[in-house]
Amino acid sequence: MPVDFAELKILGLVTLAMLLGALIGFERGSAGKPAGLRTHILVASASAFLVGITDVIVIHSSRRVTGRE
């Protein structure tokens, strides 16, 4: 199975988003505010995943429309 670099890019972006979301969530959790660590990890990773998937869909559909598939 060939490695698709778009999948690796999405994985990297989601991982980075999870780490940054954890950093923000840890700071908020230590301050006693609601929406702490788990919430920020979930929101950040889901956002990064949806943006990455959207990029792949747009690129794939534009290749199909122009006949470059």
Distance bins in CASP14 RR format, pairs under 12 A and 6 or more apart:
PFRMAT RR
TARGET T0000
AUTHOR 0000-0000-0000
RMODE 2
METHOD distances of the structure
MODEL  1
1 7 0 0 0 0 0 1 0 0 0 0 0
2 8 0 0 0 0 0 1 0 0 0 0 0
3 9 0 0 0 0 0 1 0 0 0 0 0
3 11 0 0 0 0 0 1 0 0 0 0 0
4 10 0 0 0 0 1 0 0 0 0 0 0
4 11 0 0 0 0 0 1 0 0 0 0 0
4 56 0 0 0 0 1 0 0 0 0 0 0
4 59 0 0 0 0 0 1 0 0 0 0 0
4 60 0 0 0 0 0 1 0 0 0 0 0
5 11 0 0 0 0 0 1 0 0 0 0 0
5 12 0 0 0 0 0 1 0 0 0 0 0
5 56 0 0 0 0 0 1 0 0 0 0 0
5 59 0 0 0 0 0 1 0 0 0 0 0
6 12 0 0 0 0 0 1 0 0 0 0 0
6 13 0 0 0 0 0 1 0 0 0 0 0
6 52 0 0 0 0 1 0 0 0 0 0 0
6 53 0 0 0 0 1 0 0 0 0 0 0
6 54 0 0 0 0 0 1 0 0 0 0 0
6 55 1 0 0 1 0 0 0 0 0 0 0
6 56 1 0 1 0 0 0 0 0 0 0 0
6 57 0 0 0 0 0 1 0 0 0 0 0
6 58 0 0 0 0 0 1 0 0 0 0 0
6 59 1 0 0 1 0 0 0 0 0 0 0
6 60 0 0 0 0 1 0 0 0 0 0 0
6 63 0 0 0 0 0 1 0 0 0 0 0
7 13 0 0 0 0 0 1 0 0 0 0 0
7 14 0 0 0 0 0 1 0 0 0 0 0
7 49 0 0 0 0 0 1 0 0 0 0 0
7 52 0 0 0 0 1 0 0 0 0 0 0
7 53 0 0 0 0 0 1 0 0 0 0 0
7 55 0 0 0 0 0 1 0 0 0 0 0
7 56 0 0 0 0 1 0 0 0 0 0 0
8 14 0 0 0 0 0 1 0 0 0 0 0
8 15 0 0 0 0 0 1 0 0 0 0 0
8 52 0 0 0 0 0 1 0 0 0 0 0
8 56 0 0 0 0 0 1 0 0 0 0 0
9 15 0 0 0 0 0 1 0 0 0 0 0
9 16 0 0 0 0 0 1 0 0 0 0 0
9 48 0 0 0 0 0 1 0 0 0 0 0
9 49 0 0 0 0 0 1 0 0 0 0 0
9 51 0 0 0 0 0 1 0 0 0 0 0
9 52 1 0 0 1 0 0 0 0 0 0 0
9 53 0 0 0 0 0 1 0 0 0 0 0
9 55 0 0 0 0 1 0 0 0 0 0 0
9 56 0 0 0 0 1 0 0 0 0 0 0
9 59 0 0 0 0 0 1 0 0 0 0 0
10 16 0 0 0 0 0 1 0 0 0 0 0
10 17 0 0 0 0 0 1 0 0 0 0 0
10 45 0 0 0 0 0 1 0 0 0 0 0
10 48 1 0 0 1 0 0 0 0 0 0 0
10 49 1 0 0 1 0 0 0 0 0 0 0
10 50 0 0 0 0 0 1 0 0 0 0 0
10 51 0 0 0 0 1 0 0 0 0 0 0
10 52 1 0 1 0 0 0 0 0 0 0 0
10 53 1 0 0 1 0 0 0 0 0 0 0
10 54 0 0 0 0 0 1 0 0 0 0 0
10 55 0 0 0 0 1 0 0 0 0 0 0
10 56 1 0 0 1 0 0 0 0 0 0 0
10 57 0 0 0 0 0 1 0 0 0 0 0
10 59 0 0 0 0 0 1 0 0 0 0 0
11 17 0 0 0 0 0 1 0 0 0 0 0
11 18 0 0 0 0 0 1 0 0 0 0 0
11 45 0 0 0 0 0 1 0 0 0 0 0
11 48 0 0 0 0 1 0 0 0 0 0 0
11 49 0 0 0 0 1 0 0 0 0 0 0
11 52 0 0 0 0 1 0 0 0 0 0 0
11 53 0 0 0 0 0 1 0 0 0 0 0
12 18 0 0 0 0 1 0 0 0 0 0 0
12 19 0 0 0 0 1 0 0 0 0 0 0
12 20 0 0 0 0 0 1 0 0 0 0 0
12 45 0 0 0 0 0 1 0 0 0 0 0
12 48 0 0 0 0 1 0 0 0 0 0 0
12 49 0 0 0 0 0 1 0 0 0 0 0
12 52 0 0 0 0 0 1 0 0 0 0 0
13 19 0 0 0 0 0 1 0 0 0 0 0
13 20 0 0 0 0 0 1 0 0 0 0 0
13 44 0 0 0 0 0 1 0 0 0 0 0
13 45 0 0 0 0 1 0 0 0 0 0 0
13 46 0 0 0 0 0 1 0 0 0 0 0
13 47 0 0 0 0 1 0 0 0 0 0 0
13 48 1 0 1 0 0 0 0 0 0 0 0
13 49 0 0 0 0 1 0 0 0 0 0 0
13 50 0 0 0 0 0 1 0 0 0 0 0
13 51 1 0 0 1 0 0 0 0 0 0 0
13 52 1 0 0 1 0 0 0 0 0 0 0
13 53 0 0 0 0 0 1 0 0 0 0 0
13 54 0 0 0 0 0 1 0 0 0 0 0
13 55 0 0 0 0 1 0 0 0 0 0 0
13 56 0 0 0 0 0 1 0 0 0 0 0
14 20 0 0 0 0 0 1 0 0 0 0 0
14 21 0 0 0 0 0 1 0 0 0 0 0
14 41 0 0 0 0 0 1 0 0 0 0 0
14 42 0 0 0 0 0 1 0 0 0 0 0
14 44 0 0 0 0 1 0 0 0 0 0 0
14 45 1 0 1 0 0 0 0 0 0 0 0
14 46 0 0 0 0 1 0 0 0 0 0 0
14 47 0 0 0 0 1 0 0 0 0 0 0
14 48 1 0 1 0 0 0 0 0 0 0 0
14 49 1 0 1 0 0 0 0 0 0 0 0
14 50 0 0 0 0 1 0 0 0 0 0 0
14 51 0 0 0 0 1 0 0 0 0 0 0
14 52 0 0 0 0 1 0 0 0 0 0 0
14 53 0 0 0 0 0 1 0 0 0 0 0
15 21 0 0 0 0 0 1 0 0 0 0 0
15 22 0 0 0 0 0 1 0 0 0 0 0
15 41 0 0 0 0 0 1 0 0 0 0 0
15 44 0 0 0 0 0 1 0 0 0 0 0
15 45 0 0 0 0 1 0 0 0 0 0 0
15 48 0 0 0 0 1 0 0 0 0 0 0
15 49 0 0 0 0 0 1 0 0 0 0 0
16 22 0 0 0 0 0 1 0 0 0 0 0
16 23 0 0 0 0 0 1 0 0 0 0 0
16 41 0 0 0 0 0 1 0 0 0 0 0
16 44 0 0 0 0 1 0 0 0 0 0 0
16 45 0 0 0 0 1 0 0 0 0 0 0
16 47 0 0 0 0 0 1 0 0 0 0 0
16 48 1 0 0 1 0 0 0 0 0 0 0
16 49 0 0 0 0 0 1 0 0 0 0 0
16 51 0 0 0 0 0 1 0 0 0 0 0
17 23 0 0 0 0 0 1 0 0 0 0 0
17 24 0 0 0 0 0 1 0 0 0 0 0
17 40 0 0 0 0 1 0 0 0 0 0 0
17 41 0 0 0 0 1 0 0 0 0 0 0
17 42 0 0 0 0 0 1 0 0 0 0 0
17 43 0 0 0 0 1 0 0 0 0 0 0
17 44 1 0 1 0 0 0 0 0 0 0 0
17 45 1 0 1 0 0 0 0 0 0 0 0
17 46 0 0 0 0 1 0 0 0 0 0 0
17 47 1 0 0 1 0 0 0 0 0 0 0
17 48 1 1 0 0 0 0 0 0 0 0 0
17 49 0 0 0 0 1 0 0 0 0 0 0
17 50 0 0 0 0 0 1 0 0 0 0 0
17 51 0 0 0 0 1 0 0 0 0 0 0
17 52 0 0 0 0 0 1 0 0 0 0 0
18 24 0 0 0 0 0 1 0 0 0 0 0
18 25 0 0 0 0 0 1 0 0 0 0 0
18 37 0 0 0 0 0 1 0 0 0 0 0
18 38 0 0 0 0 0 1 0 0 0 0 0
18 40 0 0 0 0 1 0 0 0 0 0 0
18 41 1 0 1 0 0 0 0 0 0 0 0
18 42 0 0 0 0 1 0 0 0 0 0 0
18 43 0 0 0 0 0 1 0 0 0 0 0
18 44 1 0 0 1 0 0 0 0 0 0 0
18 45 1 0 1 0 0 0 0 0 0 0 0
18 46 0 0 0 0 1 0 0 0 0 0 0
18 47 0 0 0 0 0 1 0 0 0 0 0
18 48 1 0 0 1 0 0 0 0 0 0 0
18 49 0 0 0 0 1 0 0 0 0 0 0
19 25 0 0 0 0 0 1 0 0 0 0 0
19 26 0 0 0 0 0 1 0 0 0 0 0
19 37 0 0 0 0 0 1 0 0 0 0 0
19 40 0 0 0 0 0 1 0 0 0 0 0
19 41 0 0 0 0 1 0 0 0 0 0 0
19 44 0 0 0 0 1 0 0 0 0 0 0
19 45 0 0 0 0 1 0 0 0 0 0 0
19 48 0 0 0 0 0 1 0 0 0 0 0
20 26 0 0 0 0 0 1 0 0 0 0 0
20 27 0 0 0 0 0 1 0 0 0 0 0
20 40 0 0 0 0 1 0 0 0 0 0 0
20 41 0 0 0 0 1 0 0 0 0 0 0
20 43 0 0 0 0 0 1 0 0 0 0 0
20 44 1 0 0 1 0 0 0 0 0 0 0
20 45 0 0 0 0 1 0 0 0 0 0 0
20 47 0 0 0 0 0 1 0 0 0 0 0
20 48 0 0 0 0 1 0 0 0 0 0 0
21 27 0 0 0 0 1 0 0 0 0 0 0
21 28 0 0 0 0 1 0 0 0 0 0 0
21 29 0 0 0 0 0 1 0 0 0 0 0
21 35 0 0 0 0 0 1 0 0 0 0 0
21 36 0 0 0 0 1 0 0 0 0 0 0
21 37 0 0 0 0 1 0 0 0 0 0 0
21 38 0 0 0 0 0 1 0 0 0 0 0
21 39 0 0 0 0 1 0 0 0 0 0 0
21 40 1 0 1 0 0 0 0 0 0 0 0
21 41 1 0 1 0 0 0 0 0 0 0 0
21 42 0 0 0 0 1 0 0 0 0 0 0
21 43 1 0 0 1 0 0 0 0 0 0 0
21 44 1 0 1 0 0 0 0 0 0 0 0
21 45 1 0 0 1 0 0 0 0 0 0 0
21 46 0 0 0 0 0 1 0 0 0 0 0
21 47 0 0 0 0 1 0 0 0 0 0 0
21 48 0 0 0 0 1 0 0 0 0 0 0
22 28 0 0 0 0 0 1 0 0 0 0 0
22 29 0 0 0 0 0 1 0 0 0 0 0
22 36 0 0 0 0 1 0 0 0 0 0 0
22 37 1 0 0 1 0 0 0 0 0 0 0
22 38 0 0 0 0 1 0 0 0 0 0 0
22 39 0 0 0 0 0 1 0 0 0 0 0
22 40 1 0 0 1 0 0 0 0 0 0 0
22 41 1 0 1 0 0 0 0 0 0 0 0
22 42 0 0 0 0 0 1 0 0 0 0 0
22 43 0 0 0 0 0 1 0 0 0 0 0
22 44 0 0 0 0 1 0 0 0 0 0 0
22 45 0 0 0 0 1 0 0 0 0 0 0
23 29 0 0 0 0 0 1 0 0 0 0 0
23 30 0 0 0 0 0 1 0 0 0 0 0
23 36 0 0 0 0 0 1 0 0 0 0 0
23 37 0 0 0 0 1 0 0 0 0 0 0
23 40 0 0 0 0 1 0 0 0 0 0 0
23 41 0 0 0 0 1 0 0 0 0 0 0
23 44 0 0 0 0 1 0 0 0 0 0 0
24 30 0 0 0 0 0 1 0 0 0 0 0
24 31 0 0 0 0 0 1 0 0 0 0 0
24 33 0 0 0 0 0 1 0 0 0 0 0
24 35 0 0 0 0 1 0 0 0 0 0 0
24 36 0 0 0 0 1 0 0 0 0 0 0
24 37 0 0 0 0 1 0 0 0 0 0 0
24 38 0 0 0 0 0 1 0 0 0 0 0
24 39 0 0 0 0 1 0 0 0 0 0 0
24 40 1 0 1 0 0 0 0 0 0 0 0
24 41 0 0 0 0 1 0 0 0 0 0 0
24 43 0 0 0 0 1 0 0 0 0 0 0
24 44 1 0 0 1 0 0 0 0 0 0 0
25 31 0 0 0 0 1 0 0 0 0 0 0
25 32 0 0 0 0 0 1 0 0 0 0 0
25 33 0 0 0 0 1 0 0 0 0 0 0
25 34 0 0 0 0 0 1 0 0 0 0 0
25 35 1 0 0 1 0 0 0 0 0 0 0
25 36 1 0 1 0 0 0 0 0 0 0 0
25 37 1 0 1 0 0 0 0 0 0 0 0
25 38 0 0 0 0 1 0 0 0 0 0 0
25 39 1 0 0 1 0 0 0 0 0 0 0
25 40 1 1 0 0 0 0 0 0 0 0 0
25 41 1 0 0 1 0 0 0 0 0 0 0
25 42 0 0 0 0 0 1 0 0 0 0 0
25 43 0 0 0 0 1 0 0 0 0 0 0
25 44 0 0 0 0 1 0 0 0 0 0 0
26 32 0 0 0 0 0 1 0 0 0 0 0
26 33 0 0 0 0 0 1 0 0 0 0 0
26 36 1 0 0 1 0 0 0 0 0 0 0
26 37 1 0 1 0 0 0 0 0 0 0 0
26 38 0 0 0 0 0 1 0 0 0 0 0
26 39 0 0 0 0 0 1 0 0 0 0 0
26 40 0 0 0 0 1 0 0 0 0 0 0
26 41 0 0 0 0 1 0 0 0 0 0 0
27 33 0 0 0 0 1 0 0 0 0 0 0
27 35 0 0 0 0 0 1 0 0 0 0 0
27 36 0 0 0 0 1 0 0 0 0 0 0
27 37 0 0 0 0 1 0 0 0 0 0 0
27 40 0 0 0 0 1 0 0 0 0 0 0
28 34 0 0 0 0 1 0 0 0 0 0 0
28 35 1 0 0 1 0 0 0 0 0 0 0
28 36 1 0 1 0 0 0 0 0 0 0 0
28 37 1 0 0 1 0 0 0 0 0 0 0
28 38 0 0 0 0 0 1 0 0 0 0 0
28 39 0 0 0 0 1 0 0 0 0 0 0
28 40 1 0 0 1 0 0 0 0 0 0 0
28 41 0 0 0 0 0 1 0 0 0 0 0
28 43 0 0 0 0 0 1 0 0 0 0 0
29 35 0 0 0 0 1 0 0 0 0 0 0
29 36 1 0 1 0 0 0 0 0 0 0 0
29 37 1 0 0 1 0 0 0 0 0 0 0
29 38 0 0 0 0 0 1 0 0 0 0 0
29 39 0 0 0 0 1 0 0 0 0 0 0
29 40 0 0 0 0 1 0 0 0 0 0 0
30 36 0 0 0 0 1 0 0 0 0 0 0
30 37 0 0 0 0 1 0 0 0 0 0 0
31 37 0 0 0 0 0 1 0 0 0 0 0
33 39 0 0 0 0 0 1 0 0 0 0 0
33 40 0 0 0 0 0 1 0 0 0 0 0
34 40 0 0 0 0 0 1 0 0 0 0 0
35 41 0 0 0 0 0 1 0 0 0 0 0
35 42 0 0 0 0 0 1 0 0 0 0 0
35 43 0 0 0 0 1 0 0 0 0 0 0
35 44 0 0 0 0 0 1 0 0 0 0 0
36 42 0 0 0 0 0 1 0 0 0 0 0
36 43 0 0 0 0 0 1 0 0 0 0 0
36 44 0 0 0 0 0 1 0 0 0 0 0
37 43 0 0 0 0 0 1 0 0 0 0 0
37 44 0 0 0 0 0 1 0 0 0 0 0
38 44 0 0 0 0 0 1 0 0 0 0 0
38 45 0 0 0 0 0 1 0 0 0 0 0
39 45 0 0 0 0 0 1 0 0 0 0 0
39 46 0 0 0 0 0 1 0 0 0 0 0
40 46 0 0 0 0 0 1 0 0 0 0 0
40 47 0 0 0 0 0 1 0 0 0 0 0
41 47 0 0 0 0 0 1 0 0 0 0 0
41 48 0 0 0 0 0 1 0 0 0 0 0
42 48 0 0 0 0 0 1 0 0 0 0 0
42 49 0 0 0 0 0 1 0 0 0 0 0
43 49 0 0 0 0 0 1 0 0 0 0 0
43 50 0 0 0 0 0 1 0 0 0 0 0
44 50 0 0 0 0 0 1 0 0 0 0 0
44 51 0 0 0 0 0 1 0 0 0 0 0
45 51 0 0 0 0 0 1 0 0 0 0 0
45 52 0 0 0 0 0 1 0 0 0 0 0
46 52 0 0 0 0 0 1 0 0 0 0 0
46 53 0 0 0 0 0 1 0 0 0 0 0
47 53 0 0 0 0 0 1 0 0 0 0 0
47 54 0 0 0 0 0 1 0 0 0 0 0
48 54 0 0 0 0 0 1 0 0 0 0 0
48 55 0 0 0 0 0 1 0 0 0 0 0
49 55 0 0 0 0 0 1 0 0 0 0 0
49 56 0 0 0 0 0 1 0 0 0 0 0
50 56 0 0 0 0 0 1 0 0 0 0 0
50 57 0 0 0 0 0 1 0 0 0 0 0
51 57 0 0 0 0 0 1 0 0 0 0 0
51 58 0 0 0 0 0 1 0 0 0 0 0
52 58 0 0 0 0 1 0 0 0 0 0 0
52 59 0 0 0 0 0 1 0 0 0 0 0
52 60 0 0 0 0 0 1 0 0 0 0 0
53 59 0 0 0 0 0 1 0 0 0 0 0
53 60 0 0 0 0 0 1 0 0 0 0 0
54 60 0 0 0 0 0 1 0 0 0 0 0
54 61 0 0 0 0 0 1 0 0 0 0 0
55 61 0 0 0 0 0 1 0 0 0 0 0
55 62 0 0 0 0 0 1 0 0 0 0 0
56 62 0 0 0 0 0 1 0 0 0 0 0
56 63 0 0 0 0 0 1 0 0 0 0 0
57 63 0 0 0 0 0 1 0 0 0 0 0
57 64 0 0 0 0 0 1 0 0 0 0 0
58 64 0 0 0 0 0 1 0 0 0 0 0
58 65 0 0 0 0 0 1 0 0 0 0 0
59 65 0 0 0 0 0 1 0 0 0 0 0
59 66 0 0 0 0 0 1 0 0 0 0 0
59 68 0 0 0 0 0 1 0 0 0 0 0
59 69 0 0 0 0 0 1 0 0 0 0 0
60 66 0 0 0 0 0 1 0 0 0 0 0
60 67 0 0 0 0 0 1 0 0 0 0 0
60 68 0 0 0 0 0 1 0 0 0 0 0
60 69 0 0 0 0 1 0 0 0 0 0 0
61 67 0 0 0 0 0 1 0 0 0 0 0
61 68 0 0 0 0 0 1 0 0 0 0 0
61 69 0 0 0 0 0 1 0 0 0 0 0
62 68 0 0 0 0 1 0 0 0 0 0 0
62 69 0 0 0 0 0 1 0 0 0 0 0
63 69 1 0 1 0 0 0 0 0 0 0 0
END
